[in-house]
Structures are given as C-alpha cells and as structure tokens.
Amino acid sequence: MGADYVFYARAGVEGAVFGQPTPGLALIGGPPDGPPPEVDAAFAWMIAKSGAGRWVVIGADGEDEYARYLYQHLPPPHPVSVETLIFRTREAASDPAVVKSILGADALFIQGGDQWDYIRLWRDTPVQQALQHMARKGVPMGGSSAGLAVLGEFIFSAKSGTVYSAEALADPYHERVTLDRVLLDSPHLDLSPYAYLRNVITDSHFQDRDRMGRLLAFLARLCQDGWTAAARAIAIDEMTAVLVDAHGLATVVDNRSATNPGAAFFLSTLGPPEVCQPGQPLTYSNVSVHRICASDVGATFDLSTWLGRGGTRYSVSARQGTLCWASALEP
C-alpha cells in the first residue's frame, strides 16, 4: 500500500475448500445510496461462479465495504478471501503488486463510483491488460453502477459529469453527452458471455432516475456518429441485476419489494435516427424494448440472439425531443 492506492484484505474460514471458477457476468443497476447492501442473489450467484474462491474488488473510492457485505451480510458459502484495491492515481495501475492481485482472482468485481475515474486511471495500463486477461481466462466478472458502465463495448463516460434525459433529448450533442469506446475489451474476446456485450451500452439506476430519454440519445449518437449500425443497450434499475451465464442467457433478480419489483431493459435499434444534430431536439423512431421484471416468473433474455421469453415488448420513440411510447406487446 502506498499513496497511489489503498489495499484491504479479508480472509474467510481457514481451510475452506473452493472449486473451479466458471464464466459469468453480473450486471448490477447499483444501490440507491452508494455502497452496499446490494442484490444478494447476484452476489450469491457470483460466489458460486467463483467456486467460493478468491475475490478482488476494484474501485476509486470508499474502503472495503464489499468485503464486509460479503462476509457479514450474506450467508455461507463465503469467498476464501476478498482483496479490495482503491486506486488513487494512474501510477497504481502499473504497480506489480496490484497487477499480481488481479491476476490471482477467482472473481473480479468493479464497484460503483465515477466511470470516468476508471477510464482515466486504467486505460492503456497493465491493469487494463490484466482485466482483459482474466476475462479471456473465463473468470466471472461483475460491476455495479459505474462498474456496470464500463463493461459494454460503448460507454457513457461521464467525463463532464452526468447528463439528464431532458438535456440529452433536447440536444443529443449536449456537452455532457460524452461517449467512449470499450475499456476492458471483453466484447471482442469472442468468448461467452463477454462477447455478447458487443455493440452494447449499459445504463444503471434506470427507472429510478428517469434515464430512458438519455439512453435513446446515447443510442442515436452511436448510430449517427458511425460507431455501429445497430446499437443495443442493457439498462437496469436500482437494486436489480442481470445475471448472464456462459451461454449468454440472462435472468433478472432484485432486492426490492414485491409491489415495486426491479426491471431490466434490453433495447435495440433498427437504424440511424431521423434527426440527431447538434443543438436540435432528437427524433428517433421505433427503438425496440424488451422489459423483464424480477417478478416475471421464468422470463429470460438470450443475449446471443437478442430475443427474450416472458416479460413485455414495446417500442419507444423520441419525437422532437419528447418521448413517445407504443402499446406493449406480449412476447
């Protein structure tokens, strides 16, 4: 530990036996107020995927809240150990001890915070290379809020701070609509399930912070600027998670009340927007949405085919900067 980063380590039961890690992605919409508690079912799932082995949690703020959450809040089995790396400077991402910690993980988790911190601290560093190596190795990975934001091929970078739906719809080239390309490069590994994040941008705290408008603006920009011809998105509510297995099959779980379940939204575009220009309100028609609530029994979404079973299908449009919703269609 030095001025460049802070290192925390917690150990589980001495002599615990753990198994072989298997691939999986835990995409988490974030807690409402920063650190955990989180979506218990998502972390129990990741522990199983890790073989209850060695966890490494990385971020740029806080302490070892996730280690305390894993050991003190969740029932057994627990990870054999949890190491937390809090980056203070970009130099930390070249520290051999930091890289060694990541390369020894059986599960990797990127906590919430500010995704611009992760881009500026990790891009083009040995840490970025180590994260890519671990995804290639098939280690289960997860991210919450800002940690979720950096897992897709395309990223809302928040370089200039957050942007609200009304601002992005009124001008999709607003100064705070800052988009970036892949950080971890897991979408280009051609390995399931990481490859299924290709052409995907993610968003968190979704319905809780009214983010559909800004997400349509992000998708419009990706197509308008020629980054992709067919942009996709995964958007997730607070205290809700999308769990993706090795075959790309996703299920939705949450830690919310039965009367207000969390949901995940899988969006896809049909082509470029009609109007997406600096200083002009957005017009973008018929973006497909498949919404799955955690309470939708048996509902799944296959990222390999981008088709779902159960839940609700509908389309959403932006017309001169105003959101318009089509009638829902049952799958």
C-alpha positions in Angstrom: 0.0 0.0 0.0 1.2 3.5 -0.8 0.0 6.9 -1.8 -1.1 5.6 -5.2 -3.7 3.1 -3.9 -5.2 1.6 -0.8 -5.2 -2.2 -0.3 -7.6 -4.1 2.0 -7.6 -7.9 2.6 -10.1 -10.1 4.5 -9.9 -13.9 4.8 -12.8 -16.3 5.2 -12.8 -19.6 7.1 -9.4 -21.1 7.3 -9.1 -24.3 5.3 -12.2 -23.6 3.2 -12.4 -25.7 0.0 -13.3 -23.9 -3.2 -14.0 -25.1 -6.8 -13.0 -24.1 -10.3 -14.3 -20.6 -11.5 -16.7 -20.6 -14.4 -17.6 -17.7 -16.7 -20.5 -15.4 -15.8 -21.4 -11.7 -15.8 -23.3 -10.0 -13.0 -24.6 -6.7 -14.4 -26.0 -4.6 -11.4 -28.0 -1.4 -11.5 -26.5 0.0 -8.3 -27.7 0.7 -4.8 -29.6 3.9 -4.3 -27.1 5.5 -1.9 -23.6 4.3 -2.8 -22.0 1.3 -1.1 -23.8 -2.0 -0.3 -26.1 -3.7 0.7 -26.6 -4.8 -2.9 -28.6 -7.5 -4.8 -28.0 -10.5 -2.5 -28.9 -13.1 -5.1 -26.4 -11.6 -7.6 -23.5 -11.9 -5.2 -24.5 -15.4 -4.1 -24.6 -16.3 -7.8 -21.1 -14.8 -8.3 -19.7 -16.6 -5.3 -21.0 -19.9 -6.8 -19.5 -19.0 -10.2 -16.1 -18.2 -8.5 -16.1 -21.6 -6.7 -16.1 -19.6 -3.4 -12.6 -18.7 -4.3 -10.5 -15.5 -4.1 -12.4 -12.2 -4.9 -10.8 -9.0 -6.0 -12.9 -5.8 -5.8 -11.6 -2.7 -7.6 -12.7 0.9 -7.5 -11.6 4.5 -7.0 -13.4 5.5 -3.8 -14.5 4.1 -0.4 -13.0 1.3 1.7 -13.7 -2.4 1.9 -17.5 -2.1 2.1 -18.0 -5.0 -0.3 -15.8 -7.3 1.7 -17.8 -6.5 4.8 -21.0 -7.1 2.8 -19.9 -10.4 1.5 -18.8 -11.8 4.9 -21.2 -10.1 7.3 -24.4 -9.8 5.3 -24.5 -12.8 3.1 -24.9 -16.4 4.4 -22.3 -19.0 3.6 -20.6 -20.1 1.5 -18.3 -17.1 1.5 -15.2 -16.4 -0.6 -12.0 -17.8 0.7 -10.7 -14.2 0.7 -11.6 -10.7 -0.5 -9.0 -8.2 -1.6 -10.0 -4.6 -2.3 -8.0 -2.2 -4.4 -8.9 1.5 -4.2 -7.0 3.4 -6.9 -5.8 6.9 -6.1 -3.5 7.6 -9.1 -2.9 6.3 -12.5 0.5 5.1 -11.4 -1.2 2.5 -9.2 -2.3 0.7 -12.4 1.3 -0.1 -13.2 2.2 -1.4 -9.7 3.3 -5.0 -9.9 1.6 -5.9 -6.6 -1.7 -4.5 -8.0 -1.4 -6.5 -11.2 -0.5 -9.6 -9.3 -3.6 -9.3 -7.1 -5.9 -9.0 -10.1 -4.2 -11.9 -12.0 -4.8 -14.2 -9.0 -8.5 -13.6 -8.7 -11.2 -16.2 -9.0 -13.8 -13.4 -9.3 -13.5 -9.7 -10.3 -15.9 -7.0 -9.2 -15.9 -3.3 -10.2 -17.7 -1.3 -7.7 -19.7 1.9 -8.2 -18.4 5.5 -8.2 -17.5 7.5 -11.3 -16.8 5.7 -14.5 -14.6 8.5 -15.8 -12.2 7.7 -12.9 -11.9 4.1 -14.2 -11.3 5.2 -17.8 -8.6 7.8 -16.9 -6.9 5.5 -14.3 -6.9 2.2 -16.1 -6.9 2.7 -19.9 -3.7 1.7 -21.6 -2.2 0.4 -18.4 -1.1 -3.1 -17.1 -4.4 -3.2 -15.1 -6.4 -2.9 -18.2 -4.3 -5.8 -19.7 -4.8 -7.8 -16.6 -8.6 -7.4 -16.6 -8.7 -8.4 -20.3 -6.5 -11.5 -19.5 -8.9 -12.5 -16.7 -11.9 -12.2 -18.9 -10.1 -14.3 -21.6 -9.4 -16.8 -18.8 -13.2 -17.1 -18.1 -13.2 -15.6 -14.6 -16.6 -14.4 -13.5 -16.9 -10.6 -13.5 -19.4 -8.1 -12.2 -20.0 -4.4 -12.0 -22.5 -2.1 -10.2 -23.5 1.4 -11.4 -20.2 2.9 -12.7 -18.7 -0.6 -12.7 -21.5 -1.7 -14.9 -21.0 1.3 -17.2 -17.5 0.2 -18.2 -18.4 -3.4 -19.1 -20.0 -2.8 -22.5 -18.4 -2.0 -25.8 -19.7 1.5 -25.7 -19.6 3.7 -22.5 -21.3 6.8 -21.2 -18.0 8.1 -19.8 -19.4 10.9 -17.6 -16.2 12.8 -18.5 -18.1 16.1 -18.0 -20.4 14.8 -15.3 -23.8 13.2 -15.5 -26.5 14.2 -18.1 -30.2 14.2 -17.6 -32.8 12.9 -20.0 -34.3 16.3 -20.8 -30.9 17.7 -21.7 -29.9 14.8 -23.9 -33.3 14.7 -25.7 -33.2 18.5 -26.3 -29.7 18.2 -27.7 -28.0 14.7 -28.2 -24.7 16.6 -28.7 -25.0 18.3 -25.3 -21.6 18.9 -23.7 -22.3 16.2 -21.1 -23.3 13.5 -23.6 -19.8 12.1 -23.6 -19.4 8.7 -25.2 -16.4 6.4 -25.2 -15.3 3.1 -26.7 -14.5 -0.1 -24.9 -12.3 -0.1 -21.8 -12.0 -3.7 -20.9 -12.4 -5.0 -24.5 -14.2 -8.1 -23.2 -16.8 -7.7 -26.0 -14.1 -8.6 -28.6 -12.7 -11.7 -26.8 -15.2 -13.9 -28.8 -15.8 -15.8 -25.5 -19.2 -16.3 -24.0 -20.7 -14.5 -22.2 -18.3 -11.5 -22.5 -18.7 -11.3 -26.3 -22.4 -10.6 -26.0 -21.7 -7.1 -24.8 -20.6 -6.2 -28.3 -22.5 -3.2 -29.7 -23.9 -2.7 -26.2 -24.0 0.4 -24.0 -25.2 0.0 -20.4 -27.1 2.3 -18.0 -27.9 2.0 -14.3 -30.4 3.4 -11.8 -32.7 3.3 -14.8 -36.3 3.9 -13.9 -35.3 5.4 -10.5 -33.5 8.3 -12.2 -35.7 8.5 -15.4 -32.9 7.6 -17.8 -34.8 6.3 -20.9 -34.5 9.7 -22.7 -30.8 9.9 -22.3 -30.3 6.3 -23.3 -32.2 6.9 -26.6 -29.8 9.8 -27.1 -26.8 7.6 -26.5 -28.1 5.0 -29.0 -28.8 7.7 -31.5 -25.3 9.1 -31.2 -23.7 5.7 -31.6 -25.5 5.2 -34.9 -25.3 8.8 -36.1 -21.6 9.0 -35.5 -20.9 5.7 -37.3 -19.7 3.7 -34.3 -22.2 0.9 -35.1 -25.1 0.3 -37.5 -27.1 -1.5 -34.9 -26.7 -0.2 -31.3 -28.0 -2.1 -28.4 -28.4 -1.3 -24.7 -28.9 -3.0 -21.3 -30.4 -0.7 -18.7 -31.0 -1.9 -15.1 -33.0 -0.5 -12.2 -31.5 0.1 -8.7 -31.2 -3.0 -6.5 -31.7 -5.1 -9.6 -29.2 -7.3 -11.5 -28.9 -9.2 -14.8 -27.1 -12.5 -14.4 -25.6 -13.8 -17.7 -24.4 -17.4 -17.9 -21.8 -18.9 -20.1 -24.3 -19.3 -23.0 -25.4 -15.7 -22.9 -28.8 -16.5 -21.2 -29.8 -13.7 -18.8 -32.1 -13.7 -15.9 -33.2 -10.8 -13.7 -33.1 -10.7 -9.9 -33.6 -7.9 -7.4 -33.7 -6.9 -3.7 -36.8 -4.8 -4.0 -40.4 -5.1 -2.6 -42.9 -7.4 -4.2 -45.1 -4.4 -5.0 -42.2 -2.5 -6.7 -40.0 -5.0 -8.4 -36.9 -4.1 -10.3 -36.6 -4.5 -14.0 -34.0 -4.7 -16.8 -34.5 -3.3 -20.3 -32.9 -4.7 -23.4 -33.0 -2.2 -26.3 -32.1 -2.5 -29.9 -32.2 0.0 -32.8 -33.3 -0.5 -36.4 -31.0 2.0 -38.0 -29.9 5.7 -37.8 -32.1 8.4 -36.2 -34.1 10.7 -38.3 -32.8 13.8 -36.6 -29.7 13.8 -34.5 -27.7 17.0 -34.9 -26.0 19.5 -32.5 -28.4 21.9 -31.0 -31.6 20.2 -32.3 -34.0 18.0 -30.4 -33.8 14.3 -31.1 -36.1 12.4 -33.3 -35.6 8.7 -33.3 -38.4 6.2 -34.0 -39.2 2.7 -33.0 -36.4 1.6 -30.7 -37.3 -1.9 -29.6 -37.5 -2.5 -25.9 -37.9 -5.9 -24.1 -38.6 -5.3 -20.4 -38.2 -8.1 -17.9 -39.1 -7.7 -14.2 -37.6 -9.7 -11.5 -41.1 -10.8 -10.7 -41.7 -12.2 -14.2 -41.5 -15.9 -13.3 -39.5 -17.9 -15.9 -38.6 -14.9 -18.0 -35.2 -14.9 -19.7 -33.3 -12.9 -22.3 -30.8 -14.6 -24.7 -28.0 -12.1 -25.4 -26.7 -14.4 -28.2 -29.9 -14.0 -30.3 -31.2 -10.8 -28.6 -34.5 -12.4 -28.0 -36.4 -12.8 -24.8 -39.0 -15.1 -23.3 -41.6 -13.6 -21.0 -41.7 -10.0 -19.9 -43.1 -7.3 -22.1 -42.1 -6.0 -25.6 -42.8 -2.5 -26.9 -41.1 0.3 -28.7 -40.2 3.8 -27.7 -39.5 6.9 -29.8 -38.2 10.4 -29.4 -40.1 13.0 -31.5 -38.7 16.5 -31.4 -37.1 15.8 -28.0 -40.2 14.2 -26.4 -40.5 10.6 -25.5 -43.4 8.6 -27.1 -44.4 5.1 -26.0 -46.0 2.4 -28.2 -48.5 -0.1 -26.8 -47.0 -3.1 -25.2 -47.0 -6.4 -27.0 -46.8 -9.7 -25.1 -43.9 -11.9 -26.4 
